[in-house]
Amino acid sequence: MDLLKFITAGSVDDGKSTLIGRLLYDTNSVLDDQLEAIQRANRKNNDGTLDLAILTDGLKAEREQGITIDVAYKYFQTEKRKFIIADAPGHIQYTRNMVTGASNSDLAIILIDARKGVIEQTRRHSFIVSLLGIPNVLVCVNKMDMVDYDQAVFDKIKSDYERLVLNLRIKQVDYVPVSALKGDNIASKSTNTSWYSGKSLLDFLETVEVNHTTANKQARFPVQWVIRPQSEELPDYRGYAGRVVGGTFAVGDRVVALPSEVSSTITRIELAANDLDVASDGASVIIHLADDIDISRGDMLVKQDEQPSVSKQFEAEICWMDSKPLDINQFYLIQQHGKTAKVKIQDIIYRVNIETLEQSAAVDLGLNDIGKIQFKSADSLAFDSYVANKTNGGAILIDLRNNLTVAALMITESLD
Amino acid sequence: MDYLDHLEAEAIYILREVAGQFEKPALLFSGGKDSITLVHLAEKAFRPGKFPFPLVHIDTGHNFPETIEFRDRLVARLGEKLIVGHVQDSIDAGKVVEQKGKNASRNPLQTVTLLDTIAEHGFDACIGGARRDEEKARAKERIFSVRDEFGQWDPKRQRPELWNIYNGRIHKGENVRVFPISNWTELDVWNYIRRENIDLPSIYFSHERDVITRNGQLMAAAEFLNMDHEDVIEYRKVRFRTVGDMTCTAAVPSEAYHIDDIIEEIRQSKISERGARMDDKVSEAAMEDRKKGGYF
């Protein structure tokens, strides 16, 4: 059974929490004591049905205010697939939380209120989805019950959205008309939308082919930890522990350690005392090399004929996530996997208005701002572009004074 | 990649990040299935080397004897260090006061002993087996969850956690709680235990024992429960779905003798795992409140 991670974008007003609650409820993922807790809290919709939104709003402040503030992760499974939902807030002041949820998702559900159509918020959410490199979008046109299940409303929204994504990096878009409140086209096809020939939401999620395979990605292995027992039985054992973040490594491959650029050959790959011939993308393994070379945490093994950009200067798209604005006169710490280095922001190339997508000059970036920067690092870093390899093209910035994560970076190119 | 392989690889990655980022980490071991799974994952992450952290058990003194025996056997097999923090010591030192009455439990007192043990040994990271599917406040918690110098969780000031990047930088006195199996569900843990053939304490499987009924829940009859003449002892066939100490963990009637039976039972169940935890029933935000106070 495989795993699909998806994010839901939209605000409570669009019925996002209700949609998730409905998915959980209709897949029997809500248990009796959890339903009891909802009943105890006595939250009802206007028509007296249970308010399923309470299933997802986990913090007191969220329940009090009736909004989603932080990302919540929800889990359910069917006979066909296992799902992880990143339930992210939709309001503009929580953009950073949506960016966080989007960073680990393979698919995004964009909710559109059938009565309102494509609005600024839709554009903003779609832009973030595109920025974070999510390949698949499913547009759920919700509250179809409020527009008499009118096909013309659905078709209009569809054509508006098709125009919206023209300028974005989203590869595949699908559309489904739903009513989360009434359950239309959620777990099964609704008779209220006989004009709709596509799949129900759940059927779609169970069967969609998501492009998270990495056949075309180059092989990357950031070293996290060196295993050296130095025991009587294993005096010379030296294994490099880490997780493959793209491509595959096989015994016999010629590899290069970065940034030192010393090369060697893979002699053995282990996973928990079992020897493997090949380690593929996502596998946590131990790699052994033919030569005793100096490799430590933060270094990266790559195949000799598939090398990333090793440089001290890069350009990156950025989402600023801290209430204290970016200060161009200050050093920050960059973290990529387990590698950290001091960096200086050399230039803010532009800021994007995330509702109109217009770019403009900027001297600083504040909370939730998205733009593009150029930075210089104290050490050489081995990056791919984010578009080519999300895991090896993403990084965070840390404020050295308070250790907070203040920005997400998506590398676009190296400058050396 | 099968989803269990994915979850395993993610957890191993997180454990190795702890090893790489912290000076003095510890693995919080309760003797329950989730922390036993963590130990199994740590073996996969670090063998043939030693664990880069000791196991730490916060012992309320009211544990099931089966759990303690299991713990000691496991530690002996692993050849790793075990540190035990005793709630009794916190009581004797006058730092906490034992609850009174029939529903008294040492569960809330554990927080003080935990924070004292962290301070005494200078732990900067504590690995725990909490999962996001257990409870709705936990669904919001980061994998690297920073606690201030008072051990407190502030849900409104969590660091954004993107991709596979975990920011474990802290100031002295703060510490990080790390949850490598955050993305696992109860069923995932059981499927993994079956696949990997992981040994568990016997109380997870159906057995016969003396129980009493308290607040609609079956509790193991034990002296710590402050039993009186109103408590009727019955001899029932039960098992424990979650294992805390004897005062806060309820049993469920069960005929599940083998792991296949347990997995089938969970699939059919209409009650969540923490439905058998008295500590969660206190209020709507019981878990959030305890975490803010420094709980696991």
Chai-1 contact restraints between the chains, C-beta under 6 A:
chainA,res_idxA,chainB,res_idxB,connection_type,confidence,min_distance_angstrom,max_distance_angstrom,comment,restraint_id
A,M1,B,Y3,contact,1.0,0.0,6.0,A-B,restraint_1
A,L3,B,Y3,contact,1.0,0.0,6.0,A-B,restraint_2
A,L3,B,H6,contact,1.0,0.0,6.0,A-B,restraint_3
A,L31,B,K270,contact,1.0,0.0,6.0,A-B,restraint_4
A,L31,B,I271,contact,1.0,0.0,6.0,A-B,restraint_5
A,L31,B,S272,contact,1.0,0.0,6.0,A-B,restraint_6
A,D32,B,K270,contact,1.0,0.0,6.0,A-B,restraint_7
A,D32,B,I271,contact,1.0,0.0,6.0,A-B,restraint_8
A,D33,B,I271,contact,1.0,0.0,6.0,A-B,restraint_9
A,D33,B,S272,contact,1.0,0.0,6.0,A-B,restraint_10
A,D33,B,G275,contact,1.0,0.0,6.0,A-B,restraint_11
A,Q34,B,S272,contact,1.0,0.0,6.0,A-B,restraint_12
A,G58,B,K136,contact,1.0,0.0,6.0,A-B,restraint_13
A,G58,B,A137,contact,1.0,0.0,6.0,A-B,restraint_14
A,G58,B,A139,contact,1.0,0.0,6.0,A-B,restraint_15
A,G58,B,K140,contact,1.0,0.0,6.0,A-B,restraint_16
A,L59,B,K140,contact,1.0,0.0,6.0,A-B,restraint_17
A,L59,B,P155,contact,1.0,0.0,6.0,A-B,restraint_18
A,K60,B,A285,contact,1.0,0.0,6.0,A-B,restraint_19
A,D70,B,K140,contact,1.0,0.0,6.0,A-B,restraint_20
A,A72,B,A139,contact,1.0,0.0,6.0,A-B,restraint_21
A,A72,B,K140,contact,1.0,0.0,6.0,A-B,restraint_22
A,Y73,B,R132,contact,1.0,0.0,6.0,A-B,restraint_23
A,Y73,B,A139,contact,1.0,0.0,6.0,A-B,restraint_24
A,Y75,B,D133,contact,1.0,0.0,6.0,A-B,restraint_25
A,Y75,B,T185,contact,1.0,0.0,6.0,A-B,restraint_26
A,K82,B,Y3,contact,1.0,0.0,6.0,A-B,restraint_27
A,R96,B,P160,contact,1.0,0.0,6.0,A-B,restraint_28
A,T100,B,P160,contact,1.0,0.0,6.0,A-B,restraint_29
A,T100,B,L162,contact,1.0,0.0,6.0,A-B,restraint_30
A,S103,B,L162,contact,1.0,0.0,6.0,A-B,restraint_31
A,S103,B,W163,contact,1.0,0.0,6.0,A-B,restraint_32
A,Q224,B,R16,contact,1.0,0.0,6.0,A-B,restraint_33
A,Q224,B,G20,contact,1.0,0.0,6.0,A-B,restraint_34
A,W225,B,R16,contact,1.0,0.0,6.0,A-B,restraint_35
A,W225,B,A19,contact,1.0,0.0,6.0,A-B,restraint_36
A,W225,B,G20,contact,1.0,0.0,6.0,A-B,restraint_37
A,I227,B,G49,contact,1.0,0.0,6.0,A-B,restraint_38
A,P229,B,P48,contact,1.0,0.0,6.0,A-B,restraint_39
A,P229,B,G49,contact,1.0,0.0,6.0,A-B,restraint_40
A,L234,B,P48,contact,1.0,0.0,6.0,A-B,restraint_41
A,A241,B,R16,contact,1.0,0.0,6.0,A-B,restraint_42
A,R243,B,Y13,contact,1.0,0.0,6.0,A-B,restraint_43
A,A272,B,K44,contact,1.0,0.0,6.0,A-B,restraint_44
A,G282,B,M1,contact,1.0,0.0,6.0,A-B,restraint_45
A,G282,B,A9,contact,1.0,0.0,6.0,A-B,restraint_46
A,A283,B,A9,contact,1.0,0.0,6.0,A-B,restraint_47
A,S284,B,A9,contact,1.0,0.0,6.0,A-B,restraint_48
A,S284,B,I12,contact,1.0,0.0,6.0,A-B,restraint_49
A,S284,B,Y13,contact,1.0,0.0,6.0,A-B,restraint_50
A,R297,B,G20,contact,1.0,0.0,6.0,A-B,restraint_51
A,M321,B,P160,contact,1.0,0.0,6.0,A-B,restraint_52
A,Q335,B,I165,contact,1.0,0.0,6.0,A-B,restraint_53
A,G338,B,G20,contact,1.0,0.0,6.0,A-B,restraint_54
A,T391,B,W163,contact,1.0,0.0,6.0,A-B,restraint_55
A,G394,B,W163,contact,1.0,0.0,6.0,A-B,restraint_56
A,I396,B,I165,contact,1.0,0.0,6.0,A-B,restraint_57
A,I398,B,N167,contact,1.0,0.0,6.0,A-B,restraint_58
A,N403,B,R169,contact,1.0,0.0,6.0,A-B,restraint_59
A,T405,B,R159,contact,1.0,0.0,6.0,A-B,restraint_60
A,T405,B,P160,contact,1.0,0.0,6.0,A-B,restraint_61
A,T405,B,N167,contact,1.0,0.0,6.0,A-B,restraint_62
A,A408,B,L162,contact,1.0,0.0,6.0,A-B,restraint_63
